[in-house]
């Protein structure tokens, strides 16, 4: 997880998600995309005719639609780790999905003229060549990482009708498993003043943590601020919404410097897996007395220690112990999730851990029974995964066998607030049920 996560309040306008402060705005480019599964010449140019391309929305993956075919799964290779001398046909790596090849995506977007603009890709598989108005914006080879590129000098002067084109390519021997394909996560356009907090531009640490107080250190990367007198005013907001600390500092930064602030939080709520309390650092950035940016960073306060001959300690307490409980006969299904609720945006996901346990709650690691799911209310069943590399079960059906006694089920929120429930049942054990709020 990134330490510098921007707090955004989404407003859906004509199916285009737009988030804005007065100084900073974020568009999430979800609809209006065109896609072609082909390697095409000049597809990055503004005048290219994409009218015959498929209409898609992003996130999008071209391989998941199939067709399933064994030929997509074959490789003729030499596995040197197995001391092989000659190449032979291998299979079983991609599930028969056609992930390899080239795909093009195109869309259009508007921005406010006279500002700095950044494209952020949460994920694109892979070897992304990004073009804006026919000009190369950036290249990013890695499919599993988020990336961004400055497009301030590439957008049209009036900000209107900018053409975004993305060429993706998955090489034949690029993966030993199914990696996905396409623009599989959101794409954002961030517009700011010239002086602004950079992308993922804050770094929060807690040098001293105790039950009485905690020290919080925030380092901010403020772009284009060299030689300018910068003032940063920051409030630390507790999980209940109250302001528990604040600070205002000024500094004249040199190129490459970060702006540092320090805070004391009295009687902090400490983060742990059982009580994941999170704070917000809400910052306002001023240059020449003018407010130029607002930026919010979410963080937790916790103390981590590795103590010799004792192990890993979290907040002064042992976080792991060498206790092994053998399991009895399978008794019931246990459902749990770290999600504290879902957003009613039609996209938010909750990951529910499904376990077959004995009467004392111990996992039954040898169990592989078929679990069936039912949902009700403001969410729907989306998929399941059990981690079994030999499984041929379809993940989108509301049933799956547990592997080593467990699996993960995925729920997707609707656009209607309310309560959602997931019920899991299987032969020979008591069913499990969990409820989540969709807000």
C-alpha positions in Angstrom: 0.0 0.0 0.0 1.2 3.5 -0.7 1.7 5.9 2.3 0.5 8.9 0.2 -3.1 8.1 -0.7 -5.2 11.0 -1.9 -8.5 11.5 -0.1 -11.0 12.0 -3.0 -14.7 12.7 -2.8 -16.2 11.4 -6.1 -18.9 13.2 -8.1 -20.3 11.2 -11.0 -21.0 13.5 -13.9 -22.3 11.9 -17.2 -20.6 8.6 -16.2 -17.2 10.4 -15.9 -15.9 10.3 -12.3 -14.6 13.8 -11.4 -13.1 14.6 -8.1 -12.1 18.2 -7.2 -10.7 20.7 -4.8 -10.5 24.3 -6.0 -6.8 23.8 -6.7 -6.8 20.1 -7.6 -9.1 18.0 -9.7 -9.1 14.3 -10.6 -11.0 12.7 -13.5 -11.3 9.0 -13.6 -11.7 7.9 -17.3 -14.1 5.0 -17.1 -16.4 5.2 -20.1 -16.0 6.3 -23.7 -13.1 4.0 -24.5 -12.4 2.2 -27.8 -10.5 -1.1 -28.0 -8.9 -3.2 -30.8 -7.1 -6.5 -30.3 -4.6 -5.9 -33.1 -1.2 -4.3 -33.8 -2.2 -1.3 -35.8 -0.1 1.4 -37.5 -0.6 5.0 -36.6 -3.3 4.2 -34.0 -1.9 6.8 -31.7 -2.6 9.7 -34.1 -5.4 12.2 -33.5 -7.0 11.6 -36.9 -7.1 7.8 -36.7 -10.5 6.4 -37.4 -11.4 4.1 -34.4 -15.2 4.0 -35.2 -15.1 0.3 -35.9 -13.4 -0.6 -32.7 -15.2 -2.2 -29.7 -16.8 0.1 -27.2 -15.5 -0.8 -23.7 -15.2 0.7 -20.2 -12.1 0.7 -18.1 -11.1 -1.4 -16.1 -11.1 -3.8 -19.0 -9.2 -7.1 -19.7 -9.3 -8.5 -23.2 -8.2 -12.0 -22.3 -10.9 -12.8 -19.8 -13.5 -13.0 -22.5 -11.7 -15.9 -24.1 -12.1 -17.9 -26.2 -10.7 -20.7 -24.0 -8.4 -22.8 -26.0 -5.5 -25.2 -25.3 -3.4 -23.5 -27.9 -3.2 -20.4 -25.8 -1.6 -22.5 -23.1 1.2 -24.1 -25.0 4.9 -23.3 -24.9 7.8 -25.1 -26.5 10.6 -24.4 -24.1 13.6 -26.0 -22.3 13.4 -25.9 -18.5 17.0 -25.8 -17.5 16.1 -26.1 -13.8 14.9 -29.6 -14.6 18.2 -30.4 -16.3 16.4 -30.6 -19.7 18.6 -30.5 -22.8 15.9 -30.3 -25.5 12.8 -28.2 -25.8 9.4 -29.8 -25.5 5.7 -28.7 -25.4 4.6 -27.5 -22.0 1.0 -26.6 -20.9 -0.9 -25.6 -17.8 0.3 -22.0 -17.3 -2.5 -19.6 -18.4 -5.8 -21.5 -18.1 -6.2 -21.4 -21.9 -6.9 -17.7 -22.0 -5.5 -15.6 -24.9 -3.5 -13.0 -22.9 -0.6 -12.7 -25.4 -0.5 -10.2 -28.2 -1.1 -6.5 -28.8 -4.1 -4.4 -27.9 -4.9 -0.7 -28.4 -7.1 1.6 -26.3 -8.3 5.1 -27.2 -10.4 7.7 -25.5 -10.8 11.5 -25.3 -10.8 13.9 -22.4 -10.9 17.6 -21.5 -8.8 19.5 -19.0 -8.7 23.0 -17.6 -6.2 25.0 -19.6 -3.2 26.6 -17.9 -2.7 23.9 -15.3 -0.3 21.0 -14.8 -1.8 17.6 -15.8 -0.7 14.1 -14.9 -2.0 10.7 -16.2 -2.0 8.0 -13.5 -2.5 4.3 -14.5 -3.4 2.1 -11.6 -2.5 -0.9 -13.7 -2.0 -1.8 -17.4 -0.7 -5.2 -18.6 1.8 -4.7 -20.1 4.6 -2.8 -21.9 2.5 0.3 -22.0 3.2 3.0 -24.7 1.1 6.0 -23.8 0.3 8.8 -26.3 -1.5 12.1 -25.9 -2.6 13.9 -29.1 -0.3 11.7 -31.1 2.8 12.4 -29.1 4.6 9.9 -26.8 3.9 10.6 -23.2 5.7 7.6 -21.5 6.6 4.0 -21.7 6.1 1.6 -18.7 7.1 -2.1 -19.2 5.8 -3.5 -16.0 2.2 -4.8 -15.8 1.8 -5.1 -12.1 2.9 -1.6 -11.0 1.0 1.7 -11.1 2.7 4.4 -13.0 2.2 8.1 -14.1 3.4 10.6 -16.7 3.4 14.4 -16.9 1.3 15.4 -19.9 1.2 19.2 -19.2 3.0 19.9 -22.5 1.0 17.5 -24.6 -2.6 18.7 -24.0 -4.4 21.1 -26.4 -4.0 24.8 -25.5 -7.8 25.1 -24.9 -7.8 21.8 -23.0 -10.6 20.4 -25.2 -10.7 17.1 -27.1 -7.4 15.5 -26.0 -6.9 12.1 -27.5 -5.4 9.4 -25.3 -4.0 6.3 -27.0 -2.4 3.3 -25.2 -0.6 0.4 -26.9 -0.2 -2.7 -24.7 1.7 -5.8 -25.5 2.0 -9.2 -23.7 4.9 -11.2 -25.1 4.5 -14.9 -25.7 7.0 -16.0 -23.0 6.5 -13.2 -20.6 4.8 -15.2 -17.9 4.6 -18.7 -16.3 1.0 -18.0 -15.3 -2.1 -16.1 -16.4 -1.1 -12.4 -15.9 -4.2 -10.7 -17.3 -4.2 -8.3 -20.2 -5.4 -4.8 -20.9 -6.1 -1.6 -18.9 -7.3 -3.6 -15.9 -7.4 -0.8 -13.4 -8.6 2.8 -13.4 -7.0 5.7 -15.3 -6.9 9.1 -13.8 -6.2 12.6 -15.0 -4.9 14.8 -12.2 -4.9 18.6 -12.8 -3.1 21.0 -10.4 -1.5 24.3 -10.1 2.2 24.6 -11.0 3.2 24.2 -7.4 1.6 21.1 -6.0 2.2 17.9 -4.0 3.6 15.3 -6.4 2.0 12.0 -7.2 2.1 9.7 -4.1 4.1 12.7 -2.7 3.8 12.2 1.0 5.7 9.9 3.3 4.4 9.4 6.9 6.4 7.8 9.7 5.8 7.5 13.5 9.2 7.6 15.1 8.0 7.3 18.7 4.8 5.4 19.6 3.4 4.8 23.0 0.1 4.6 24.8 0.6 8.2 26.1 1.6 9.9 22.9 3.0 9.3 19.4 5.2 11.5 17.3 4.2 11.8 13.6 6.6 12.9 10.9 5.3 13.9 7.4 7.6 14.5 4.5 6.1 16.0 1.4 7.5 16.3 -2.1 6.2 19.7 -3.4 6.8 20.0 -7.2 8.2 23.1 -8.8 8.8 24.8 -5.5 12.5 25.4 -5.7 13.3 29.0 -4.6 9.7 29.7 -3.5 8.7 30.3 0.1 6.2 27.5 0.9 3.8 27.4 3.8 2.1 24.1 4.7 -0.7 23.9 7.2 -1.7 20.4 8.3 -4.3 19.0 10.6 -4.2 15.4 12.0 -7.7 14.0 12.0 -8.6 11.1 14.2 -10.9 8.2 13.1 -13.8 9.9 14.8 -13.3 13.1 12.7 -11.8 15.2 15.5 -8.6 17.3 15.0 -6.0 16.0 17.4 -2.9 17.9 16.2 -2.1 20.7 13.8 1.0 22.5 12.6 1.9 25.4 10.2 5.4 25.7 8.9 7.3 27.8 6.3 10.4 27.0 4.3 12.2 28.0 1.2 13.0 24.8 -0.6 15.9 23.9 -2.8 15.6 21.5 -5.8 15.1 17.9 -4.5 14.2 19.0 -0.9 11.2 17.7 0.9 8.9 19.7 3.2 9.0 18.2 6.7 6.5 18.6 9.5 6.3 17.0 13.0 3.4 16.4 15.3 2.5 15.0 18.7 -0.7 12.9 19.0 -1.9 12.5 22.6 -3.2 9.1 23.6 -3.3 7.7 20.0 -5.5 4.9 18.8 -3.0 2.3 17.7 -3.4 0.4 14.4 -3.5 -3.4 14.6 -5.2 -6.1 12.5 -7.9 -6.4 15.1 -8.4 -2.7 15.4 -7.2 -1.0 12.2 -7.6 2.6 13.3 -6.6 5.1 10.6 -5.9 8.8 10.8 -5.9 11.5 8.1 -3.3 14.2 7.6 -5.0 17.1 5.7 -2.6 19.6 4.3 -3.0 22.9 2.6 -0.1 24.3 0.6 0.5 28.0 0.1 3.0 29.8 -2.2 3.3 33.5 -2.1 0.4 33.6 0.3 -1.9 31.9 -2.2 -3.5 28.5 -1.6 -2.2 26.3 -4.4 -3.0 22.7 -3.4 -4.8 20.5 -0.9 -3.6 17.0 -0.2 -4.8 14.3 2.3 -2.8 11.3 3.4 -4.2 8.3 5.3 -2.0 6.6 7.8 -1.9 4.4 10.9 0.0 4.8 14.1 1.8 1.6 15.3 5.1 0.4 16.6 6.9 -2.6 15.0 9.8 -4.4 16.7 11.8 -7.5 16.0 13.3 -8.7 19.3 16.0 -11.4 19.3 14.9 -14.7 20.6 11.3 -13.4 21.2 10.0 -12.6 17.7 7.8 -9.9 16.1 6.1 -7.4 18.4 3.3 -5.0 17.4 2.6 -2.1 19.8 4.7 -3.7 22.5 2.9 -7.0 22.4 3.9 -10.3 20.7 2.2 -10.5 17.4 2.9 -14.1 16.7 3.3 -17.1 18.9 4.4 -20.7 18.2 1.1 -22.3 19.1 -0.1 -25.2 17.0 -3.7 -26.4 17.5 -4.6 -29.6 15.7 -8.1 -29.5 14.1 -11.0 -31.8 15.0 -13.8 -32.8 12.7 -15.2 -30.1 10.3 -18.0 -28.4 12.1 -19.0 -25.1 10.5 -18.1 -22.4 7.9 -16.6 -19.3 9.3 -16.7 -16.0 7.3 -14.6 -12.9 8.0 -13.4 -9.8 6.2 -11.1 -6.8 6.9 -13.5 -4.5 5.1 -15.3 -1.9 7.2 -18.0 -1.4 4.6 -18.4 -0.8 0.9 -19.0 2.4 -1.1 -22.2 2.5 -3.0 -20.5 3.2 -6.3 -21.2 -0.1 -8.2 -17.5 -0.9 -8.1 -16.2 -1.3 -4.6 -15.1 -4.8 -3.6 -15.0 -6.7 -0.3 -12.9 -9.8 0.1 -14.4 -12.4 2.4 -12.3 -15.2 3.8 -14.1 -18.5 3.9 -12.9 -21.2 6.3 -14.0 -24.7 7.3 -13.3 -25.0 11.0 -13.9 -27.4 13.8 -16.1 -26.7 16.8 -13.3 -24.7 18.5 -12.7 -22.5 15.4 -9.5 -24.3 14.3 -9.0 -24.4 10.5 -9.4 -27.9 9.0 -6.5 -27.9 6.5 -7.4 -31.2 4.8 -10.9 -30.2 3.9 -11.9 -29.6 0.3 -15.7 -29.7 0.3 -17.7 -27.7 -2.2 -19.1 -24.4 -0.8 -22.1 -22.6 -2.3 -22.8 -18.9 -1.9 -26.0 -16.8 -1.8 -26.1 -13.0 -1.6 -28.8 -10.6 -0.7 -29.2 -6.9 -0.4 -26.9 -4.1 -1.7 -24.1 -6.3 -3.2 -23.6 -9.2 -5.5 -21.3 -12.2 -5.7 -18.5 -11.4 -8.1 -15.9 -14.3 -7.9 -14.0 -16.8 -5.8 -10.5 -18.1 -5.6 -9.0 -20.9 -3.6 -5.3 -20.9 -4.6 -5.3 -24.4 -5.9 -3.0 -24.4 -9.0 -4.7 -27.6 -10.2 -8.3 -26.4 -10.0 -10.3 -26.0 -13.2 -13.4 -24.6 -11.4 -15.0 -21.5 -12.9 -14.3 -18.5 -10.6 -17.5 -16.6 -11.5 -20.0 -19.3 -10.5 -21.3 -18.9 -6.9 -19.6 -22.1 -5.7 -16.1 -23.4 -5.3 -14.2 -26.1 -3.3 -12.1 -24.9 -0.4 -8.4 -25.6 -0.8 -6.5 -26.5 2.4 -9.8 -25.7 4.2 -10.3 -22.1 2.9 -10.9 -19.8 -0.1 -11.7 -16.1 -0.8 -15.1 -14.9 -2.0 -15.5 -11.4 -3.6 -18.5 -9.2 -3.3 -19.2 -6.1 -5.4 -21.3 -3.2 -4.1 -24.3 -2.0 -6.0 -25.1 1.7 -6.4 -27.9 1.5 -3.8 -26.9 2.0 -0.1 -28.0 -0.6 2.4 -27.0 -3.9 4.0 -25.7 -6.9 2.1 -25.3 -10.4 3.3 -23.3 -13.4 2.1 -24.3 -16.9 3.1 -22.0 -19.9 2.6 -23.2 -23.5 2.9 -21.8 -26.9 2.3 -22.8 -30.5 3.0 -21.9 -31.8 6.5 -21.2 -28.5 8.2 -23.1 -25.6 9.6 -23.5 -22.6 7.2 -21.8 -19.3 7.7 -23.2 -15.8 7.2 -21.7 -12.3 7.2 -23.3 -8.8 6.8 -21.7 -5.6 5.4 -22.9 -2.1 5.1 -22.9 -0.4 1.7 -22.9 3.4 2.1 
